[in-house]
Amino acid sequence: MSVGWSQAVHVSPLQVTQSEVFSQIQGDVLLSSSLWANIALAGLSALLFVYMGRNVESSRAKLIWAATLMIPLVSISSYTGLVSGLTVGVITMPVGHPLGGQEVLSQWGRYLTWALSTPMILLALGLLADVDRGSLFTVIAADIGMCVTGLAAALVTSSYPLRWAFYLISCAFFAVVLYALLTEWADAATAAGTDEIFDTLRVLTVVLWLGYPIVWALGVEGLAVVQSVGLTSWAYSALDILAKYVFAFLLLRWVAANESTVAAGGPDGTESAAPADD
């Protein structure tokens, strides 16, 4: 039974070094490939997005572009931390967990990635829809709360029920984000004239983001229906690829081609429109 940590390494989790974790990651092709694939795609995406935004001129479009560019930049940094073993640790699952008493490789650095990258996704969406700044702050704050409590759920080893308590709190924060995307922000996008692309990105975001708590619940951290850390990691990585890089590409392509619409929906509605980049 593989749970992502070689039981042949007879050491206490507190004594596990980065070198040992790094060796374990590199020795697991499924796990390491899920990390290296994201590093490569994040790097290529960053270069592509810089090129796509080369002719953006209006201030609102530039803000959307800057927020979107931060998504792959944060990802490449955090995935490098994961593959190096810097943001990966070994935890002993609590009593009651299907893997209770066993040492499991925990990729807690993923939650740092999400805490920094998902606010950029929401910032870009909020700017696109020209939402009220109070609403934008509230939703981003709820998103960060979702990621932080998700991290707590992944790292609690003292009590199995407390892992699920943090999980439910994280889901409550997530509900705030979903409510805004499906109601208030959608109405704002219609008023701003960006509802065409916003609706597409909203569906993409909602569907893919719902996948993360499902993976947590079924993977090693939750019910351990899937007990392979490598498979769980690939599930998260696949979601990241679609929810970040594909999302960002669709957004920037539309903004570059419809900059006049984006500029006209600025905070004061008076910014002169820049010509669209054909």
C-alpha positions as CSV (number, residue, x, y, z in Angstrom):
1,M,0.0,0.0,0.0
2,S,1.6,3.2,-1.2
3,V,0.8,6.4,0.7
4,G,3.7,8.4,-0.6
5,W,6.3,7.7,2.0
6,S,8.6,4.8,2.1
7,Q,8.2,2.9,5.3
8,A,11.7,1.6,4.8
9,V,12.9,5.0,6.0
10,H,12.7,4.4,9.8
11,V,12.8,8.0,11.1
12,S,10.5,10.2,13.1
13,P,8.6,12.7,10.9
14,L,10.4,15.5,12.8
15,Q,13.7,14.1,11.8
16,V,12.9,13.8,8.1
17,T,15.2,16.1,6.1
18,Q,14.4,17.9,2.9
19,S,16.9,15.7,1.1
20,E,15.1,12.6,2.2
21,V,11.7,14.1,1.1
22,F,13.3,15.2,-2.2
23,S,14.6,11.7,-2.9
24,Q,11.3,10.2,-2.1
25,I,9.5,12.6,-4.5
26,Q,12.0,11.9,-7.3
27,G,11.7,8.2,-6.8
28,D,7.9,8.3,-7.3
29,V,7.4,9.0,-11.1
30,L,3.7,9.6,-10.7
31,L,4.2,12.2,-7.9
32,S,7.2,14.0,-9.4
33,S,5.7,14.2,-12.9
34,S,2.6,15.9,-11.4
35,L,4.9,18.6,-10.1
36,W,7.3,19.0,-13.0
37,A,4.4,19.2,-15.5
38,N,3.0,22.3,-13.6
39,I,6.4,23.9,-13.4
40,A,6.9,23.6,-17.2
41,L,3.4,24.8,-18.0
42,A,3.6,27.7,-15.6
43,G,6.8,28.9,-17.2
44,L,5.4,28.6,-20.7
45,S,2.2,30.3,-19.7
46,A,4.0,33.2,-18.1
47,L,6.0,33.8,-21.3
48,L,2.8,33.5,-23.4
49,F,0.9,35.9,-21.2
50,V,3.6,38.5,-21.4
51,Y,3.5,38.3,-25.2
52,M,-0.4,38.4,-25.2
53,G,-0.4,41.6,-23.1
54,R,2.2,43.5,-25.0
55,N,-0.2,45.9,-26.6
56,V,-2.6,46.4,-23.6
57,E,-2.9,50.1,-22.9
58,S,-5.9,50.9,-20.7
59,S,-5.4,51.0,-17.0
60,R,-8.2,48.5,-16.2
61,A,-7.0,46.0,-18.9
62,K,-3.5,46.4,-17.5
63,L,-4.7,45.6,-14.0
64,I,-6.5,42.4,-15.3
65,W,-3.4,41.4,-17.2
66,A,-1.1,42.0,-14.2
67,A,-3.4,39.9,-11.9
68,T,-3.6,37.2,-14.5
69,L,0.2,37.1,-15.0
70,M,0.7,36.6,-11.3
71,I,-1.1,33.2,-11.5
72,P,1.6,31.3,-13.3
73,L,4.4,33.2,-11.6
74,V,3.1,32.2,-8.2
75,S,2.5,28.6,-9.4
76,I,6.0,28.1,-10.7
77,S,7.5,29.4,-7.5
78,S,5.3,27.2,-5.3
79,Y,5.6,24.1,-7.4
80,T,9.4,24.4,-7.3
81,G,9.0,24.5,-3.5
82,L,7.0,21.3,-3.6
83,V,9.3,19.4,-5.9
84,S,12.4,20.4,-3.9
85,G,10.8,19.1,-0.6
86,L,10.8,22.6,0.9
87,T,7.0,22.8,1.3
88,V,6.4,19.0,1.7
89,G,6.4,17.1,5.0
90,V,5.6,13.8,6.6
91,I,2.7,13.6,9.0
92,T,1.2,10.7,11.0
93,M,-2.5,10.4,10.4
94,P,-4.7,10.5,13.5
95,V,-6.7,7.6,15.0
96,G,-9.9,7.1,13.1
97,H,-8.4,8.1,9.7
98,P,-8.3,5.2,7.2
99,L,-4.5,5.5,7.4
100,G,-4.4,6.1,11.1
101,G,-0.9,5.7,12.6
102,Q,0.8,5.7,9.2
103,E,3.2,8.3,7.9
104,V,1.9,10.1,4.9
105,L,3.6,12.6,2.6
106,S,1.8,16.0,3.0
107,Q,2.0,18.5,0.2
108,W,1.0,21.4,2.5
109,G,2.7,23.9,0.1
110,R,-0.2,23.5,-2.3
111,Y,-2.3,25.5,0.1
112,L,0.2,28.4,0.0
113,T,-0.1,28.2,-3.8
114,W,-3.8,28.5,-3.6
115,A,-3.8,31.2,-0.9
116,L,-1.7,33.4,-3.3
117,S,-2.9,32.4,-6.8
118,T,-6.7,32.1,-6.3
119,P,-7.0,35.7,-5.0
120,M,-5.4,36.8,-8.3
121,I,-8.0,34.8,-10.2
122,L,-10.8,36.4,-8.3
123,L,-9.2,39.9,-8.6
124,A,-9.0,39.4,-12.4
125,L,-12.7,38.3,-12.5
126,G,-13.8,41.1,-10.2
127,L,-12.0,43.7,-12.4
128,L,-13.5,42.1,-15.5
129,A,-17.0,42.4,-14.0
130,D,-16.3,45.8,-12.5
131,V,-17.7,44.7,-9.2
132,D,-18.0,46.9,-6.1
133,R,-14.7,47.1,-4.3
134,G,-16.3,46.1,-1.0
135,S,-17.6,42.9,-2.6
136,L,-14.2,42.3,-4.2
137,F,-12.4,42.6,-0.8
138,T,-15.0,40.4,0.9
139,V,-14.8,37.6,-1.6
140,I,-11.0,37.6,-1.7
141,A,-10.9,37.5,2.1
142,A,-13.3,34.6,2.1
143,D,-11.1,32.8,-0.5
144,I,-8.0,33.3,1.6
145,G,-9.9,32.0,4.7
146,M,-10.9,29.0,2.6
147,C,-7.3,28.2,1.8
148,V,-6.0,28.7,5.3
149,T,-8.6,26.5,6.9
150,G,-8.0,24.0,4.2
151,L,-4.4,23.9,5.2
152,A,-5.4,23.4,8.8
153,A,-7.6,20.5,7.8
154,A,-4.7,18.9,6.0
155,L,-2.2,19.3,8.8
156,V,-4.2,18.5,11.9
157,T,-3.0,15.2,13.3
158,S,-4.3,15.4,16.9
159,S,-7.9,14.6,16.0
160,Y,-9.6,13.1,12.9
161,P,-13.0,14.8,13.6
162,L,-11.1,18.2,13.8
163,R,-9.7,17.6,10.3
164,W,-13.3,17.4,9.0
165,A,-14.3,20.4,11.2
166,F,-11.7,22.6,9.5
167,Y,-12.8,21.1,6.1
168,L,-16.4,22.2,6.7
169,I,-15.3,25.6,7.8
170,S,-13.2,25.9,4.6
171,C,-16.3,24.8,2.6
172,A,-18.3,27.6,4.3
173,F,-15.8,30.2,3.1
174,F,-16.0,28.6,-0.3
175,A,-19.8,29.0,-0.3
176,V,-19.3,32.8,0.0
177,V,-17.1,32.8,-3.1
178,L,-19.6,30.7,-5.0
179,Y,-22.5,32.9,-4.1
180,A,-20.7,36.0,-5.3
181,L,-19.7,34.4,-8.6
182,L,-23.1,33.0,-9.3
183,T,-25.2,36.1,-8.4
184,E,-23.8,39.5,-7.6
185,W,-20.7,39.3,-9.8
186,A,-22.7,37.9,-12.8
187,D,-25.1,40.9,-12.6
188,A,-22.1,43.3,-12.5
189,A,-20.6,41.7,-15.5
190,T,-23.8,42.2,-17.5
191,A,-23.8,45.9,-16.6
192,A,-20.2,46.2,-17.6
193,G,-20.7,44.5,-20.9
194,T,-18.3,41.7,-20.2
195,D,-20.9,39.0,-19.4
196,E,-20.0,37.0,-22.5
197,I,-16.5,36.0,-21.3
198,F,-17.4,36.3,-17.6
199,D,-20.1,33.7,-17.9
200,T,-17.6,31.3,-19.6
201,L,-14.9,31.9,-17.0
202,R,-17.4,31.7,-14.1
203,V,-18.6,28.3,-15.2
204,L,-15.1,27.1,-15.7
205,T,-14.0,28.4,-12.3
206,V,-17.0,27.1,-10.3
207,V,-16.9,23.6,-11.9
208,L,-13.2,23.2,-11.4
209,W,-13.0,24.7,-8.0
210,L,-15.7,22.3,-6.8
211,G,-13.2,19.6,-7.8
212,Y,-10.7,20.5,-5.1
213,P,-12.8,19.7,-2.0
214,I,-13.9,16.5,-3.8
215,V,-10.3,15.4,-4.3
216,W,-9.5,16.3,-0.7
217,A,-12.5,14.2,0.6
218,L,-11.7,11.2,-1.5
219,G,-7.9,11.4,-1.4
220,V,-5.2,10.7,1.1
221,E,-6.1,13.7,3.3
222,G,-9.8,12.8,3.8
223,L,-11.5,9.4,3.4
224,A,-8.4,7.9,1.6
225,V,-10.6,6.2,-1.0
226,V,-7.6,6.9,-3.2
227,Q,-4.5,6.1,-1.1
228,S,-1.9,7.0,-3.6
229,V,-0.3,10.4,-3.0
230,G,0.8,10.4,-6.6
231,L,-2.7,10.0,-7.9
232,T,-4.0,12.6,-5.5
233,S,-1.3,15.0,-6.6
234,W,-2.1,14.5,-10.2
235,A,-5.8,15.2,-9.6
236,Y,-4.8,18.5,-7.9
237,S,-2.3,19.3,-10.7
238,A,-4.8,18.7,-13.5
239,L,-7.3,21.0,-11.8
240,D,-4.6,23.6,-11.4
241,I,-3.7,23.4,-15.1
242,L,-7.3,24.0,-16.2
243,A,-8.3,26.4,-13.4
244,K,-5.2,28.6,-13.8
245,Y,-3.5,28.4,-17.2
246,V,-6.5,27.6,-19.4
247,F,-8.6,30.2,-17.5
248,A,-5.9,32.8,-17.8
249,F,-5.4,32.2,-21.5
250,L,-9.1,32.6,-22.3
251,L,-9.3,35.7,-20.2
252,L,-6.3,37.5,-21.7
253,R,-7.3,36.5,-25.2
254,W,-10.7,38.1,-24.8
255,V,-9.3,41.2,-23.0
256,A,-6.7,41.8,-25.8
257,A,-9.4,41.5,-28.5
258,N,-12.0,43.6,-26.6
259,E,-10.0,46.2,-24.8
260,S,-12.4,49.0,-25.7
261,T,-15.2,47.2,-23.8
262,V,-12.9,46.6,-20.8
263,A,-11.7,50.3,-20.8
264,A,-15.3,51.6,-21.0
265,G,-16.3,49.8,-17.9
266,G,-13.6,51.4,-15.7
267,P,-14.3,52.8,-12.3
268,D,-15.5,56.2,-13.5
269,G,-16.6,55.0,-16.9
270,T,-14.7,57.9,-18.6
271,E,-11.4,56.3,-19.5
272,S,-10.8,56.6,-23.2
273,A,-10.9,53.3,-25.0
274,A,-7.7,51.8,-26.5
275,P,-8.0,50.2,-29.9
276,A,-8.5,46.4,-29.7
277,D,-5.5,44.3,-30.7
278,D,-6.4,42.3,-33.8
